[in-house]
């Protein structure tokens, strides 16, 4: 009917030719889409099969690293294990990056973007309480004292998963449309006093350059997320972390004559109480979630002596720089006014020794890679995560290139998250079945991103 209303024969062939071109373009689009889908399905299957084959190897690496944990900037054994493995795969290796870090560069068979994958290597000064054949009994020096050491945050799994991903990607090198940079980072939890450490240091040393990184991905185990699940969130995901140190100086006296003293302990108590109202009374918690915690207080050494000084330390967590600056301002005001009213003085250092920026997932990157996560884990196993007031120095990489930081479930299926030991505690544990999801995720993120951005 539409054709019956068309102009006569001189115009009709032109119209049909245009329709033919449109149909041809559509056909080509469908064909290319089908080819891309087939390629995606092909590499996903190949990666999955490879991950199945090396799963027990990844578990063995993780258990070995767990049994031999090392503190920040002292990951000598772990770094040697990583470097030896990467070298065996024919990957270009650089050691002693940021003290003990290891960086591997794998150039694919075709030109394309540079994709960085990061894993942290350090353990914590925690005594393990788990009844495991590979439980840590290790000790090391921490702040001048001997202490037990444990992988109580899953970094052993992070290293093992990235070692597994490196093995698979190296075996598929000819199919890679770009370069992969493997970053095995020391000291995410912090380094010895007086030493530079972590992502801030190795970024400063140039790890995101030569070759310049186009995108960076990172994973973290979660002991409160079920095995097989992945959690993500676009935009701010993990809080910034800034510590503080407050020293209140008063006037000492005998404990029986407090009227002769300017008591720094009672003054500090007032400061602590007032600081707790900053979040509850000065912040709009519906829009500005934040935390201010006073975590340690030290003053005096005898029951009947009013001390001269009290030292307090704590942490501030926010999701924007403006909130951080406002809380800094309020802490200074509270301390200065409270000590002035008591006749004392104080010094405030913020940050004192720790500053991690907000971990922000690039929103366009997150949206682009979400189908990858859903294909790897199953759509029902990929969940939108809540804001996390914990901090991560992955944030430093994401300031240099678009970043995506994810959480991989490590809690046994069917277990209640409320009863699963939290991170940084003696009972922290990750199920061995968790690591294959991480290996699959890392490899598929690399292939899919390169396919989207091939040159």
N, C-alpha and C positions, 0 to 999 in steps of 0.2 A: 504493500500500500504506500509506504514511504517512497519507494522507487518510482511508483507511478506518478508521483508529484514532482519528480526531479525534472530539470530542464532537459532539452533534447540531446541527441547523440554526441554533439561536440563537447559537451560538458561532462557527460556521464562517464566516459573512460577516465578522465582526470579524477573524478570523485572516486571511482573504483580503485584507481591507482593509489590515492591517498589512503583509502581504507585498507588496501593491501599492505602499505607501508606500516600503518598503525598495527595491523595484525601481526606483521613480521616482527616489529619491535616488541610487541607483547610476547610473541613466541620466544624470541631471543631471551627476554627477561625471565620467562618461565624456565627456559633451558638452563640459563646461567644460575638461576636460583636453585634448580634441581641439582646441578653440578656441585654448587657450594654446599647444599644440604648433604649430598652424597659424600663429599670430602669431609665434612664435619662428622658424619656418622662413621666414616672410615677411620679417622684418627681417634675418635672417642672409643671405638671398639678396640683399636690397637692399644691405646693407653690402658684401657680397662684390663685387657688380657695381660699386658706387661705388669700392671700393678698386682694382679693376682699372683703372677710368677715370683715377684720379689717381696711379697708381703711378709713372709717369715724372715727374710733378710732385714727388712726395715724394723721389725719387732726386735730382732736380735741386736741391731745397732742401738735401738732405744734402750733396751735393758742393760746393755754394756755401759752406755753413757750414764744411765740412771745409777748404776752401781759405782760409778767413778765420777762423781760430780765435782765441779770446780767453780770457785767464786769468780766474780767479775775481774777482768784483766789478768786472770791466772788460769785461763782455759787452755793450758799447754797441751795436755793429752788429747782433749777433744779436737783442738785445732789440727793436731798432727793426724788424727784419724780422718778428719774431713779432707785435708789436703792430699793425703795418700789416695783416698777414694777418687777424688776429682782427677788427679793425675792419671790414675789407672784407666779413666774413661777418655783420655786424650783431651781433657779440658785445660785451657790455659789457666794457671794458678798463680795467685799472688798471696803471700803470707805476711804475717806481722802487720796487718792493716789495723790501725787503731789499737795497737799493742798486740793483741792475739788473734785478730780477725783474719778470715780467709775469704778471698774473692776469686770466683771462677768465671771465665768468659768462654761461652760456647757460641761459635759463629755457625749459623745455619747454612744450608745449601743454596739459599736464595737471599737477596738483599731485602731489608725490611727494618722495622723498628727495633729498638733495644728495650727488652723487657727485663726488669729486675725482680728477683724473688729473694725475700729476706727471711732468715731464721736467726733467733738469738740463742746463745750457747751457755749462758751462765746459770749457776745454781744459787741457792740461798743458805744463810746460816741458820738452818732448822734441823732438829734431830728427828729422823724418820721413826714413826711408830707402826708402820705397816708390816705385817707378817708376810713378806714376799721373799722368794729365793734370791732375788736380785736387789733387795732393800739396801739402801746406803748405810754404811758404817763409817764413812769417810769423815776425817777431821781436817781442819785447816785453820790458819791464823786469820782472825777477823778483828779489826780495831785493836790489835796488840794482844788478843787473847785467843787461845785454842777453842774452837767451836766445832760442833757437828755440822755437816754440810749435806744438803738434800736438794734434789730437783723437785721443788714443791710448787712449781708453776707451769710445768709442762714443756720447758725449753728442751729437754732431752728428746721429746717427741717432735718438736719443731725441727731440730737438727736432723733426726732420722728421716722425717718426711721429705725434707729438701734434698738429702742425699739420695733418697729413692727417686725423686723427681728428676734429679740430675742424671741418674743412670738411664731412666726411660727416655728423656729428651736427647741425651747423647746418642742413644741407639736409633733415634729417629731424626738425626741431624740433617740428613739430605732433604727432609720434608719441611724443615723449619724455614720460614720466610722472614728471617731477622736474626737477631743476636740475643742470647740469654745471659744475664749477669746474675750469678749466684752470690748472695751476700750472707756470709755466716758471721754474725755480729757478736762481739763480746759485750759483757757488762751492761745489759739492758736494765738490770736491777741496781746498778751503781758500781762504782769502783772504790778502791782503797782511798783513804783520805789523802788529799794532795795530788791525786792523779786525775787527768782527764780521762773520759771513758765514753763508751756507748755510741749510739748513732750520731750524736752531736759531733763527736770527735772524728768519726770516719767520714761523715759528710764534709766536715771542714777539711779533711785530708783529700777530698776530691773523688769519693767513691761513686758519685752520681755523674761523673765526667769520664771521658776517655775509655770507652765511648760514652757519649752523653745518653743518659737514661730517658726514655720517652714515657715510661709508665712503671709503677712499682706495685707489687702485690705482696701481702703478708698474711699469715694465718696464726691463730692462737688457739690452743686447746682450751676447752671449757669443761670443768668438772661438774657443772650444774646444767649442762645441755646433753641430751641423750645422743648416744652413738648414732651416726648416720645423718644427723641434722647439721645444717649450716645456718648461722645467724649473720645478718648483714644490716647495715643502716646507711643511707646516703647522708651526706653532710656531717656535722659533728657527731662523733660516736663515743669517744672516750675523752674524759676531762683533761684539762691541763693540771699539772701538779707543781706547786710551789711550796717549799717548806719555809718555816720562819723560826727565828731564835730571838727570844726576849730575855734580857737580863735586867732584873730589878735590883737596884742598889739602895739599901736603907742604912740604918745605923745600928750596930750590934749592942747588946746589953745582956745582963744576967736574966735568965728566964723569970726570976721572981720580981724583976723590976721593969716591966714592959713600958712604963711611962718614960723611961730614960732612952728608949729605943725608937727607931723608925722601922717598924717590922715589915720586912720585905715579903714574908710568908702571907700575912693577912692581906697585904696589898696585892700580891699575886693572885690570891683567891678571888678578890674582887675583879681583877682583870679577867680571869678565866670565866667567871659568871657573866660578865658584860660581853665578852667576845662571843659567847654562845647565843646572844640575842641578835648578832649581826645578820645571820641567816634567817632567823625566825621573825625578825621585826623590820629589817631593812631591805630584804630581797623579796621580789614577787616570785614565789616558788612555782607558780603556774607557768611562768615564762623563763625564769632564771634559776634552775636547779644549781645548788652549790653546797659545799661542805667546808666548815672550819673546825678543825680538831686540834685541841691541845693534847699531845700524846705523851709528853714526859715533863716532869718537874723535879728539880733537885735544889735543895737548900738546907743548910745546917748539917751538923754531924754529932750533936749531943742534945739530950732531952732538956737540959736547963740552960742552953745558950741560944739566944736569939741571933740568928746569923746576919751577916752583912749583905749577902747576895742570894738571889734565887734565879735559877736559869730554867726557862721553859722552851720547849720546841714543839712544833706541830706542823700540820699540813693544810693547804688551801686547795680546793678543787672547784674549778669553774669551766664553763663551756664557751665563754667569750672573753676576749681581752678586756672589754669594758667592765665586765663583772669582776674580773681579777683586780683591775686597777681600783675599783670602788671598794672592794674588801680590804686591799692594802691600805687605802686611805682611812677606812673606819678603824682598822686595828691600830694604826698610828694614833688616831684621835683618842681611842679608848685608853691606850697605854699612857699617853702623855697626860691626859686629864686626870686619870685615876692616880697616877704616881704624884702628880702635882698636889692633888687634894690631900694625899697622905704625907707629904713632905719628903717623898723619895724621888729618885731619878731612874731612868731606864734607857736602854739602847734596844733598838729593834732592827733586825736584819731580815729582809724579805726580797727575793729568795735568799736563803742562807747557803744551801749547798746543792739543792735540786731544783731544776726548772725544766719541765717537759711541756711543750705546747699542746694545745688541743689536737687530738687525732681526728682529722677531717677526711671523710671519704668523698672523692670527687663525684658530684652528682651525675654528670653525664657518663662517666666511666662506670659507675655503679649500675645505672640503667642499662648500659650496653652489655655488661657482663652478667646481668641477672639471668638471662636465658641459659647461659653456660652453667651457672650454679644449679638451676632447676633441672637441666639435662643430666648433670652428674649425680645429684643426690635425689632427684625426684621432686616435682613441684611441691608436694605436700611436706617435704622435709626441709624446705628453705623458708626460714622465718625472719620477719622484720624484728630486729633487736631493739631493746630499750636502751636509753642512754646509760652509760657505764661511768661511774665516778672514779674507777681505777684509771691509771694513766699508762701511756706507752710511748717510748721514744721513736717508734715507727713514724711518729708525727714529723720528725725532722726530714725524713725522706719525702713525705707527702708535701712538704713545703717547696721541694725542688722539682717535683714532677707529679702529675696526677696519680693519686694513690687509692688503693682499695684494701682495707683491712677487714678480715673475716674471722668468725669464731667457728671452730669445728667441734662437734659434740664428742665428749670423751667419757660421759657417764654411762654405765651399763644400762641397757634397756629395762624399763620397768622400775628403776630406782627413783625414789623421791628426791628431787633436788635439795629439799630442805634438810635431808639427812646425809647428803653427800658432802664430805669434808671440803671446806673452801680452799681456795688457792692460798699459798703461803702458810699452811698449817701442817703439823706432823702426820696427819692422816690423809693428806691429799693423794689421790690416785687416779690414773687414767686407764681405761680399758684398752687392751691390746688391739681390739678389733676396730679402733677409731682411726688408725693411721692410714688405711687404704683410701678412705674418703679424702683425706688431706692430700695424698699423693696424686690421686685422680684430679682433684680440684686444681692444684698448681699446674699440672701439665695441660689441662684443657683450657685454663685461662691463657696460657702462653699461646697455644695454637689458635684459639679463637681471636685473641687480640691481634695477632699477626695477620690472620686472614682478613680481618676488618680493615687493617691499616697497611696492607702490602703495597710495595712500591713497584 
